[in-house]
Amino acid sequence: MKKKYIMLIMVFAALAIIPMACKKSFLTQTNTFSSTAAATFNKPQDVIALVNSIYDTYQNSDFLKKSMWYYANFLTHDWYNNGNDIVWNNYTIPSTFAALSTFWNDSYIGIARANAALPIIADAKARGVITSDLADRLTGEALFLRGMTYYYLTGTFGGVPLELNTSTTTPSNGLTPRSTQAQCFAQIISDMKQAETLLLSKTTLPAADLGRATKGAAYAYEGSAQMWLGNYTAALAAFNNPELTNNYHLIPQYINVNEFNNQNNDESLFEVQFDLPAGGTQDWAGSWQPPGGELGWIDSFGWPSEITGQGYDYGSPALEYSYQTGDTRKYATILGPGDSIISPGIIAQWGGIKGYPYVTGGYAAYLAAPTTDITDKNRYTDGHGNIINTNGTATYPWYGTDGTPRSGYTDAKKWRDPNLTGGSGPQKLFGSQNQVLMRYAEVLLSRAECKIRTGDVAGGLADLNIVRTRAFGGTPPAVWQDGLQVDGTPAPALTDPMQKVLSEYRHELTADYSLMYLLRRAGTDATTGKAYDAEFIHLVNHVAGAGPDNNTSPIIYPYGPTSDGKTHGVTYNDLPAGRDILPIPQAAIGLNPNLKQNPGY
């Protein structure tokens, strides 16, 4: 999908020019114009580009990061925001928050493109413009992308309007009321089931079409949607389909799951494709702007401020401490003060943290004035006069360069593109790292939950241990527990199978696009009567006797190198009732009086 496509598509009966860019060579460029669909879509490339425009919905950093990723991660309190979006940190997101409108509007643009594509594909097939096989595949892709978009919309907001009208003569008036959450997931299942019969298998997908939806991806999302409805037996059937079990596998080492040179790997079921176009730049003047943004700021903006000058995301110390001893996912996910980066790509390119321009420049400044340049000495040396090669030090954590609160902990899972430098040196801020929305490890963990829910506890734990075996590089520990609690004491052994599932979701999938969705999907703990998501977030952040659990302001973290009597942007307030879904954007309610706001907003 490397080349750009400019396509005319009918959205609510109006033709609009939409720039298209999807990665990995999806045929040639086209730019046609006419007043009718029959005249516009008269070559196979035209119809393919029409479907490509649906994929393009996701090539938008504001949509992927500020909408989906923020929801999936900030609400869990494994990660926090530094910048203009700190409302995520204490569950006070208003309905006027700009990212909500981005999420809502871009989702419905993608859904509208899918709805518009379906009759055009059918017409092109009837006129002999495309073959039956190509028509089936493109129809499957449109249905898959519509279903996937509704999956994230519904998981985030609860029930949403189901816009399914594909008529070119009587378009929707945009005043559709909300369907229930259950109705939305039932529709997602319907779309995925149809897509399963039409999409290509991973085994038959041409190399030039790498990045397109496959049968396996449809089965994965169908299974997850079935779980939202409590249909665990049906979900197991989807997860056990040979399209998944035969064609996708855990790659041997966890560190390589997110490596820049290992994109579209054997574990990836669906990832949004990005690419650096020929002649493009990676600075502010580059091709990152939507629509059609081939680059994204998704990763580098969350690196330490001391490396990039940004540092808009940071991690919770509780996440790093929660990894059990020997779990290789720890430093592949989060770095604390004194931790070294373990990304093979970063090490090969820069020698680790020590090679980045701000580090080398700061170290050189210290060498030029070793007795007076205390700031650079503390920031860019290892405490012994050598250039630093860690994420800050235990004595001088990297809290940022602008005086705003950060924890000193960094997202290592998203620090993988060796081409980026942030705001330093060559100003390479915008990258072409693909964004993985679904991978096989999530399928295995979801399958484990299904087995436990249907009484096969031993089978569920066996599935969990498939993932844990990779995590520990061999047989996992016999005692199943997290690492340290917030106060630095060892966590108790886990005995409840569902708590084991939730722990594995967290340690495998935090900083992906999944965690909060999976916690909310789990529903209610029958033993305690509490929502699993709120209960779990409380358990992993709570310190008995350390103060209120509903403190909306940052607190003094009680353990570790950052426990210095000062606040560093970390909270451990509980998830308020009803705040595991977001408010419907006020702008959308203003346009559609049939929309009702979520309770409590």
Protein Blocks (a to p, Z undefined) as FASTA:
>chain_A
ZZccdddddeehiacdddddeehiiajadddddfbfklmmmcfklmmmmmmmmmmmmmcf
klmmmmmmmmmmmmnomaccedjklmmmnopacfklmklmmmmmmmmmmmmmmmmmmmmm
mmmmmnomacfklmmmmmmmmmmmmmmmmmmmmmmnopadddfbfbfklccehlaccddf
klmmmmmmmmmmmmmmmmccfklmcfklgoiacfklmmmmmmmmmmmnopamlmmmmmmp
mklmmmgccdfblklmmgmklghifklmbdcdddddehiacbfklckbcghiabdfklmm
mmcfklnonopaccdfklmmmpcghiaklmmmbccehiacfbfklmmmnopjklpmklmm
mmmmmmmmmmlmmmlmmmmcghnopacfbehjfklccebjnopacehiacfklmmbfkbg
bjghjlpabccbdcdfbdfklmmmmmmmmmmmnopamlmmmmmmmmmmmmnopacdfbdc
dfbdfkopacdddfblklmmmmmmmmmmgoiamlmmmmmmnopafknopafklmmmmmmm
ccghiacfkbfbdcddfedjklgopaehiacddcdehilpccddfklmmmmmkbccdehZ
Z
